[in-house]
Amino acid sequence: MTKLSELGEFGLIDRLASKVGRGKEVIKGIGDDCAVLDGDDFYTLLTTDMLVSGDHFNRDWQTPRQIGWKSMVANVSDIAAMGGYPLWALVSLALPDDVDVEYLDSIYDGMISASEKYKMEIIGGDTTHGDILVINIVIIGRVEKDNLCLRSGAKIGDKICVTGDLGKSWAGLDLLRAGVDGYTDYHLEPSCRLEEGRVLAPHVNAMIDVSDGLSSEVMHICKQSGTGAVIDKDKIPVSSRTREAADKLDKDPYQWALSGGEDFELVFTIPESKIEAVSDVPYVIVGDITEKGTYLLEGKQKKELSGGYDHFRL
């Protein structure tokens, strides 16, 4: 008997993907941020994400509104990574006995606020009883056919770039776990790069959002693209607030950036000749796409990249 912890989250996804077929209307199935369906003028994007109490959020330190907000933003970020825009959401909930009507109202207030920010509608879903609070969201969006961004398009020689700074969400989580004051706002109420994804889409070769850490996302791009990569540790953007949190907790902020996740920034690869075309987007060049192997450069030493956050290998 093989345990899920032996297979790992992404090994499990690969195993399940091998069991299912794909119709001719499916441009991209399992293995990217969204499934992609063909259409006349646009591709349809579909993504789903499940958030479980005690794993993806903690009711002791997150308000119900923050829980609702974050659950929606996590899904919109997947749409952003494909270069598209969201239109509709379906929300399904497993509700334990200690969730009252007012608490549920507040969760929905957070979801509705996020939906308004990203110009989409909640149009349906499902509810059931459960032992713990579970939120599952499906988002349906669109992308122009010329703007579709996949993980599989990286080319040797591309620059690897990231929007914003990394490690901030996991820094907040570790502060909350330790009961230490510090910058926790982003972990509790994150945002995503939907507008930036729309600007980047016509110019980049590959794109993915940072759900599980920079290391994991770069490795996903390389696996799908059949390439390698080198990331320069000194170029990874880490904010002063994240560094302050690391000092308080005696942690390595780069480990948060590489393996923490839930920053919902975008990692993209782009030819150097097109860098100027995306100058309006805040980004940092952190590495290069190479022929093979995925490595982290620390000074003059190069070592293999390790994977990011994995739900089955805790």
Backbone torsions as a table, in degrees:
resi	resn	phi	psi	omega
1	MET	NA	125.8	179.9
2	THR	-93.6	124.8	178.2
3	LYS	-78.7	149.9	178.0
4	LEU	-60.5	-32.4	179.7
5	SER	-65.6	-27.5	177.4
6	GLU	-74.9	-37.7	-178.0
7	LEU	-77.4	-39.5	-177.3
8	GLY	81.8	161.0	-176.5
9	GLU	-58.8	-45.5	-173.7
10	PHE	-80.5	-28.3	171.1
11	GLY	-65.5	-38.0	177.1
12	LEU	-64.0	-43.4	178.8
13	ILE	-60.5	-44.4	178.9
14	ASP	-61.6	-40.3	-179.2
15	ARG	-64.4	-45.1	179.9
16	LEU	-67.8	-37.1	179.8
17	ALA	-62.2	-33.2	-178.6
18	SER	-70.2	-14.0	-176.6
19	LYS	-93.9	-11.6	-174.1
20	VAL	-113.0	151.5	177.8
21	GLY	-91.3	-173.9	-179.1
22	ARG	-149.0	121.4	179.6
23	GLY	-75.1	168.1	-175.7
24	LYS	-67.1	-22.7	178.8
25	GLU	-77.4	-13.8	-176.5
26	VAL	-87.5	108.5	178.4
27	ILE	-75.9	-40.0	176.5
28	LYS	-144.0	127.1	178.3
29	GLY	-102.1	-131.8	-178.6
30	ILE	-64.7	137.6	174.8
31	GLY	123.2	3.8	176.2
32	ASP	-135.5	-176.3	-179.3
33	ASP	-68.9	-28.9	177.8
34	CYS	-138.1	154.6	163.0
35	ALA	-78.8	148.7	-175.8
36	VAL	-125.9	124.0	178.6
37	LEU	-111.7	143.6	-179.1
38	ASP	-71.5	155.0	176.4
39	GLY	-155.0	177.9	-176.5
40	ASP	-69.2	-53.9	-176.4
41	ASP	-111.5	-22.1	-177.2
42	PHE	-133.1	163.0	164.0
43	TYR	-92.6	143.4	172.5
44	THR	-91.8	133.1	178.9
45	LEU	-107.9	136.0	177.0
46	LEU	-132.3	129.2	177.0
47	THR	-138.6	153.2	177.3
48	THR	-143.3	147.4	-179.9
49	ASP	-146.2	139.2	179.8
50	MET	-113.6	128.9	178.5
51	LEU	-115.9	128.2	-173.2
52	VAL	-116.8	132.0	178.9
53	SER	-58.3	133.3	-179.0
54	GLY	90.9	-12.8	178.8
55	ASP	-117.2	-58.8	-178.8
56	HIS	-93.3	-20.2	176.5
57	PHE	-152.4	160.9	-178.5
58	ASN	-129.3	118.7	-175.2
59	ARG	-70.4	-12.5	178.2
60	ASP	-73.8	-30.2	-177.5
61	TRP	-126.4	-1.7	174.0
62	GLN	-111.4	132.7	176.4
63	THR	-71.7	157.5	177.6
64	PRO	-59.7	-34.6	177.2
65	ARG	-63.2	-42.9	178.6
66	GLN	-63.8	-37.0	178.0
67	ILE	-63.1	-44.7	179.0
68	GLY	-64.7	-42.8	179.2
69	TRP	-60.0	-51.5	-175.4
70	LYS	-63.4	-38.0	-178.9
71	SER	-63.3	-34.3	178.5
72	MET	-76.7	-43.9	-178.4
73	VAL	-61.5	-38.9	179.6
74	ALA	-57.8	-35.6	179.6
75	ASN	-79.9	-39.8	177.9
76	VAL	-60.9	-34.1	179.6
77	SER	-59.8	-34.7	176.7
78	ASP	-65.2	-38.9	176.7
79	ILE	-64.4	-41.4	178.7
80	ALA	-59.0	-39.4	-177.8
81	ALA	-66.0	-19.2	178.6
82	MET	-94.1	-1.1	-178.4
83	GLY	82.0	12.0	-173.8
84	GLY	-104.1	-164.7	178.0
85	TYR	-139.4	143.9	-177.7
86	PRO	-82.8	151.7	177.7
87	LEU	-123.4	-50.1	-173.0
88	TRP	-137.8	153.5	177.8
89	ALA	-131.8	144.6	170.4
90	LEU	-115.2	130.7	-174.7
91	VAL	-119.1	123.3	175.7
92	SER	-118.3	140.0	-174.1
93	LEU	-133.1	136.0	165.0
94	ALA	-104.4	120.7	-169.9
95	LEU	-114.9	121.1	175.2
96	PRO	-78.9	172.0	-175.1
97	ASP	-64.2	-27.1	-175.5
98	ASP	-86.2	5.9	173.0
99	VAL	-93.4	112.8	179.6
100	ASP	-94.8	177.1	-175.1
101	VAL	-62.6	-40.6	-178.1
102	GLU	-66.0	-38.7	177.4
103	TYR	-63.2	-43.6	178.9
104	LEU	-65.0	-40.2	176.0
105	ASP	-56.0	-42.2	-177.7
106	SER	-69.0	-37.9	173.8
107	ILE	-57.0	-47.0	-179.2
108	TYR	-67.1	-32.5	175.3
109	ASP	-59.1	-42.1	177.5
110	GLY	-65.1	-43.0	178.0
111	MET	-62.7	-43.0	-178.4
112	ILE	-66.7	-39.9	177.7
113	SER	-60.9	-43.6	178.1
114	ALA	-66.2	-38.8	179.4
115	SER	-63.5	-39.9	178.3
116	GLU	-66.6	-40.4	179.8
117	LYS	-60.9	-40.9	-175.3
118	TYR	-101.0	14.1	170.2
119	LYS	58.0	56.2	178.4
120	MET	-140.3	172.4	-177.8
121	GLU	-126.5	144.1	168.0
122	ILE	-87.4	121.0	-172.1
123	ILE	-119.2	1.7	179.5
124	GLY	168.2	-167.4	179.6
125	GLY	152.3	-151.7	-177.4
126	ASP	-156.1	155.7	174.5
127	THR	-134.3	148.3	175.5
128	THR	-154.0	170.8	177.6
129	HIS	-90.4	147.1	176.8
130	GLY	-155.0	170.0	-179.0
131	ASP	-75.1	-30.1	177.8
132	ILE	-133.7	162.4	179.9
133	LEU	-74.5	123.4	177.6
134	VAL	-129.1	132.8	179.4
135	ILE	-120.8	123.8	175.4
136	ASN	-122.2	130.2	-177.6
137	ILE	-125.0	136.2	170.6
138	VAL	-112.9	130.2	175.3
139	ILE	-118.6	136.2	177.0
140	ILE	-112.2	128.9	-179.8
141	GLY	-139.9	-171.0	179.2
142	ARG	-139.0	159.8	171.3
143	VAL	-148.7	141.1	174.5
144	GLU	-61.6	143.9	-173.8
145	LYS	-60.1	-34.4	-179.8
146	ASP	-75.6	-13.9	-174.4
147	ASN	-105.1	-0.4	-178.2
148	LEU	-59.7	128.0	177.4
149	CYS	-112.2	126.2	177.0
150	LEU	-116.5	167.8	174.8
151	ARG	-74.1	-17.1	-167.0
152	SER	-91.3	5.9	-172.6
153	GLY	-99.3	3.4	-176.3
154	ALA	-62.9	142.4	-179.5
155	LYS	-120.7	145.4	177.3
156	ILE	-57.1	130.4	-177.1
157	GLY	100.5	-15.4	175.9
158	ASP	-59.5	148.3	168.6
159	LYS	-84.8	139.8	175.1
160	ILE	-97.2	123.7	-175.0
161	CYS	-126.7	157.2	176.2
162	VAL	-137.5	137.2	174.6
163	THR	-78.9	149.1	172.2
164	GLY	63.8	-157.0	179.6
165	ASP	-118.8	160.3	-172.3
166	LEU	-118.8	157.5	177.1
167	GLY	90.7	-6.4	-173.1
168	LYS	-69.6	-35.5	-179.2
169	SER	-69.6	-45.8	-178.2
170	TRP	-70.6	-29.1	173.6
171	ALA	-60.2	-46.2	178.1
172	GLY	-62.6	-40.9	179.3
173	LEU	-62.3	-45.2	-179.4
174	ASP	-67.6	-33.3	174.2
175	LEU	-63.2	-44.2	179.4
176	LEU	-64.4	-43.1	178.5
177	ARG	-60.5	-37.2	-176.9
178	ALA	-86.0	-9.0	-176.9
179	GLY	68.7	32.1	-177.8
180	VAL	-108.7	135.2	178.8
181	ASP	-68.0	146.7	178.4
182	GLY	164.9	-165.3	-175.7
183	TYR	-79.6	99.9	179.4
184	THR	-116.1	-3.4	-173.1
185	ASP	-57.8	-42.8	-175.2
186	TYR	-67.9	-39.9	177.9
187	HIS	-62.2	-40.6	-176.6
188	LEU	-73.9	-34.6	-176.0
189	GLU	-143.1	75.5	-175.1
190	PRO	-75.5	172.9	172.7
191	SER	-129.0	175.2	176.3
192	CYS	-136.6	174.4	-168.9
193	ARG	-105.2	54.1	-177.7
194	LEU	-64.4	-49.7	-179.0
195	GLU	-63.2	-40.8	179.7
196	GLU	-65.1	-38.0	177.7
197	GLY	-60.8	-36.6	178.7
198	ARG	-67.2	-37.4	178.8
199	VAL	-70.9	-39.9	-176.8
200	LEU	-72.2	-33.4	-168.3
201	ALA	-50.1	-43.8	-177.6
202	PRO	-70.0	-10.0	-169.7
203	HIS	-117.3	-23.5	-172.8
204	VAL	-88.8	160.1	177.0
205	ASN	-94.2	-32.8	178.9
206	ALA	-148.4	152.8	-179.9
207	MET	-155.2	150.2	-179.7
208	ILE	-156.3	153.0	176.7
209	ASP	-96.2	158.2	-176.5
210	VAL	-89.9	91.0	175.5
211	SER	-98.6	-32.6	-172.0
212	ASP	-125.3	14.4	179.2
213	GLY	106.2	151.2	-176.9
214	LEU	-57.6	-42.4	-178.4
215	SER	-57.8	-50.6	-179.2
216	SER	-61.3	-42.9	-175.8
217	GLU	-67.3	-41.0	177.5
218	VAL	-64.3	-39.6	178.7
219	MET	-65.8	-35.3	175.5
220	HIS	-62.7	-46.1	179.3
221	ILE	-59.7	-45.4	-178.0
222	CYS	-65.8	-39.8	178.9
223	LYS	-62.9	-46.2	-177.9
224	GLN	-71.6	-29.4	-175.8
225	SER	-93.8	-12.3	-177.1
226	GLY	69.6	38.5	-177.8
227	THR	-128.2	-177.6	171.3
228	GLY	-119.2	-176.1	180.0
229	ALA	-159.0	152.8	169.2
230	VAL	-128.0	123.8	176.6
231	ILE	-106.5	130.2	177.5
232	ASP	-90.8	111.6	-176.7
233	LYS	-56.1	-38.4	-177.3
234	ASP	-66.3	-18.0	-178.4
235	LYS	-96.1	-6.1	-179.7
236	ILE	-67.2	125.2	-176.1
237	PRO	-76.8	116.6	177.8
238	VAL	-128.5	124.3	-174.0
239	SER	-76.2	164.2	178.4
240	SER	-63.8	-34.1	179.3
241	ARG	-67.5	-36.6	177.3
242	THR	-69.6	-38.8	177.3
243	ARG	-64.9	-38.3	177.2
244	GLU	-62.1	-41.6	177.2
245	ALA	-62.2	-40.7	179.3
246	ALA	-63.2	-40.6	178.5
247	ASP	-62.9	-42.3	-179.3
248	LYS	-63.3	-35.1	-173.1
249	LEU	-102.6	0.6	-176.4
250	ASP	55.8	49.5	-179.6
251	LYS	-118.1	164.9	176.1
252	ASP	-94.9	112.2	-177.5
253	PRO	-64.5	-25.9	178.7
254	TYR	-71.3	-28.1	175.1
255	GLN	-67.3	-38.3	173.9
256	TRP	-61.0	-44.4	-178.2
257	ALA	-64.9	-40.0	-176.1
258	LEU	-80.0	-34.0	-170.0
259	SER	-129.6	-2.3	-174.4
260	GLY	-78.0	-59.1	178.6
261	GLY	91.3	-178.7	-178.6
262	GLU	60.7	25.8	172.7
263	ASP	-82.8	-24.4	178.6
264	PHE	55.3	30.0	167.5
265	GLU	-82.8	176.0	177.5
266	LEU	-112.1	134.4	170.0
267	VAL	-105.6	128.9	-179.4
268	PHE	-139.2	154.9	174.2
269	THR	-114.5	141.3	-172.0
270	ILE	-151.1	140.2	174.4
271	PRO	-62.5	144.8	-178.4
272	GLU	-58.4	-30.4	-178.5
273	SER	-67.5	-16.9	-177.9
274	LYS	-105.4	1.8	-177.6
275	ILE	-56.1	-41.6	-177.2
276	GLU	-62.5	-29.5	-177.5
277	ALA	-67.9	-18.9	-178.3
278	VAL	-114.0	25.9	-175.4
279	SER	-65.9	-18.6	178.9
280	ASP	-77.6	-12.6	179.7
281	VAL	-93.9	133.6	176.0
282	PRO	-72.0	119.9	-178.7
283	TYR	-150.7	162.7	174.7
284	VAL	-131.4	135.4	173.9
285	ILE	-80.5	122.6	-176.2
286	VAL	-114.7	-6.8	-178.3
287	GLY	177.1	-165.5	-176.3
288	ASP	-137.0	147.1	170.7
289	ILE	-82.2	130.2	-177.0
290	THR	-121.9	-175.3	-175.8
291	GLU	-72.9	-42.7	-178.4
292	LYS	-159.2	161.1	-179.6
293	GLY	79.4	144.9	177.4
294	THR	-121.5	119.6	-169.6
295	TYR	-133.3	153.9	172.3
296	LEU	-111.0	124.9	178.6
297	LEU	-94.4	117.8	176.7
298	GLU	-117.1	100.6	-173.1
299	GLY	65.5	-120.0	177.5
300	LYS	-100.5	-0.6	-177.9
301	GLN	-96.3	134.6	-179.8
302	LYS	-117.4	125.1	178.6
303	LYS	-131.3	159.9	-176.8
304	GLU	-66.6	139.4	173.8
305	LEU	-67.2	140.8	172.7
306	SER	-105.0	157.8	-175.9
307	GLY	-67.6	164.2	179.3
308	GLY	-89.9	-150.8	-176.4
309	TYR	-65.2	135.9	-179.1
310	ASP	-134.5	120.4	-174.5
311	HIS	-64.0	-23.4	-176.5
312	PHE	-101.9	-0.8	177.8
313	ARG	-126.4	73.6	-176.2
314	LEU	-97.6	NA	NA
